[in-house]
Amino acid sequence: MTNPLVALEQRAKELLDPVHYDFFAGGAGDEVALTDNEQAFRRLALLPRVLRDTSRRSSATNLLGDPSSMPVFVSPTAFHKLAHAEGELATARGVASAGLILIASMAATVTIGEITTAARKVDRDARVWFQLYLQPESKVTEELVRRAERAGCTALVVTVDSPALGRRGRDDYHGFHDLPAGLYAENMRGLPGVTGSGVRRIEMSSDFTWDHLHRLRAMTQLPVVLKGILHPEDARLAVEHGADAILVSNHGGRQLDIAPATLDAMPAITAAVAGRIPVFLDGGVRRGSDVVLALALGATAAGVGRPVLWGLAVGGDKGVTGVLDNLRTEFENTLTLCGVTALSELDPGMVIARGAAAR
Ligand SMILES: Cc1cc2nc3c(=O)[nH]c(=O)nc-3n(C[C@H](O)[C@H](O)[C@H](O)COP(=O)(O)O)c2cc1C
């Protein structure tokens, strides 16, 4: 049985403008990191335990103090109005219905305030985090932070893997480098120096250092997650510089194509962080068993990017909830079949390389 996400993506591909489908689906360079993110999960196996009472286990957890119906979150992706007329509003409703945290992209096609409002209409306790690229002028960064705070976001996710944009062949081929007329990167509206659709201001500068994290810290009380960490030394530095969590990510293979699969980066990062802060992971998570593997290797939660876009394109908010609920069913089924009675039992001892002998 192939993953139903394959058919969902195929349906999305039929519905979407090919240029926009390629923007969502594509990666940098030869798309090695993009492919390898998914493959890395196939290289590992879980050793199940038997005859343990799994009937009372709960998947509910909390991430940085925010409730989440399972250890899964929705990673930030740009420009949802390219997938569906209601854009991020439908995504927010769909994610809130699933009881999960949405990390809203700074490059959203509706404002962050509209996103949090839409999520809270579904669930008063819905939580939205705001993904941010630090801006060359700190007063612009500060205004974005204030917008997120006013909207009621409960964490900032600072993407640090983009001192330049990855070379994405599919976008170059189509000449797709800006939003179509009528769409706008709404969070950028009215900021100093922003012209056109606002898209050109979305990258971070290449001259940022750990000092800029301290400046951000001084601006806000919100917890700060660093997204795009792959090197264990950077994970250690993130802890030392006061990050509240890190997100192990290669941007879904859209930045450095020669980067490792995120799952392969996990063991060294888990060792470096040594439990001092939560470690999240995204990239290639397509099955509930992928979430279990990520958690067993030390992740506190795993993020999904593209599958949510396919759900959105095909079925709006209901399509988004459908993708997430299916992931939950698979996640819980895997835990039960592995004999896991509590999420805290997941550890590297249950993971072996496929083809290797268990010890
Ligand atoms: C179409 C698209 C747009 C994205 N936009 C952003 C963004 O605006 N900010 C960001 O930090 N990451 C962005 N990402 C990266 C995702 O947050 C995430 O790291 C990645 O999609 C996870 O991999 P997956 O798609 O295999 O689940 C984007 C990814 C995709 C596919």
The ligand as an SDF file (V2000), in Angstrom:
LIG
                    3D

 31 33  0  0  0  0  0  0  0  0999 V2000
    6.7050   25.7330   -0.1250 C   0  0  0  0  0  0  0  0  0  0  0  0
    7.5410   25.8520    1.0980 C   0  0  0  0  0  0  0  0  0  0  0  0
    7.7110   27.0990    1.6830 C   0  0  0  0  0  0  0  0  0  0  0  0
    8.4780   27.2370    2.8400 C   0  0  0  0  0  0  0  0  0  0  0  0
    8.5530   28.4520    3.4310 N   0  0  0  0  0  0  0  0  0  0  0  0
    9.2520   28.5930    4.5870 C   0  0  0  0  0  0  0  0  0  0  0  0
    9.2820   29.8340    5.2580 C   0  0  0  0  0  0  0  0  0  0  0  0
    8.6590   30.8050    4.8410 O   0  0  0  0  0  0  0  0  0  0  0  0
   10.0110   29.9090    6.3940 N   0  0  0  0  0  0  0  0  0  0  0  0
   10.7090   28.8430    6.8980 C   0  0  0  0  0  0  0  0  0  0  0  0
   11.3650   28.9620    7.9240 O   0  0  0  0  0  0  0  0  0  0  0  0
   10.6620   27.6380    6.2870 N   0  0  0  0  0  0  0  0  0  0  0  0
    9.9550   27.4880    5.1550 C   0  0  0  0  0  0  0  0  0  0  0  0
    9.8830   26.2600    4.5600 N   0  0  0  0  0  0  0  0  0  0  0  0
   10.5380   25.0930    5.1830 C   0  0  0  0  0  0  0  0  0  0  0  0
    9.5590   24.3830    6.1330 C   0  0  0  0  0  0  0  0  0  0  0  0
    9.3530   25.1400    7.2930 O   0  0  0  0  0  0  0  0  0  0  0  0
   10.0660   23.0190    6.5940 C   0  0  0  0  0  0  0  0  0  0  0  0
   11.3690   23.1500    7.1050 O   0  0  0  0  0  0  0  0  0  0  0  0
   10.0320   21.9430    5.5150 C   0  0  0  0  0  0  0  0  0  0  0  0
    8.9680   22.1400    4.6150 O   0  0  0  0  0  0  0  0  0  0  0  0
    9.8870   20.5770    6.1750 C   0  0  0  0  0  0  0  0  0  0  0  0
   10.0070   19.5790    5.2410 O   0  0  0  0  0  0  0  0  0  0  0  0
    8.7690   18.7810    4.5600 P   0  0  0  0  0  0  0  0  0  0  0  0
    8.1460   19.7240    3.5940 O   0  0  0  0  0  0  0  0  0  0  0  0
    9.4860   17.6490    3.9240 O   0  0  0  0  0  0  0  0  0  0  0  0
    7.8230   18.3370    5.6610 O   0  0  0  0  0  0  0  0  0  0  0  0
    9.1190   26.1040    3.3940 C   0  0  0  0  0  0  0  0  0  0  0  0
    8.9510   24.8470    2.8140 C   0  0  0  0  0  0  0  0  0  0  0  0
    8.1610   24.7140    1.6800 C   0  0  0  0  0  0  0  0  0  0  0  0
    7.9820   23.3480    1.0860 C   0  0  0  0  0  0  0  0  0  0  0  0
  1  2  1  0
  2  3  1  0
  2 30  2  0
  3  4  2  0
  4  5  1  0
  4 28  1  0
  5  6  2  0
  6  7  1  0
  6 13  1  0
  7  8  2  0
  7  9  1  0
  9 10  1  0
 10 11  2  0
 10 12  1  0
 12 13  2  0
 13 14  1  0
 14 15  1  0
 14 28  1  0
 15 16  1  0
 16 17  1  0
 16 18  1  0
 18 19  1  0
 18 20  1  0
 20 21  1  0
 20 22  1  0
 22 23  1  0
 23 24  1  0
 24 25  2  0
 24 26  1  0
 24 27  1  0
 28 29  2  0
 29 30  1  0
 30 31  1  0
M  END
$$$$
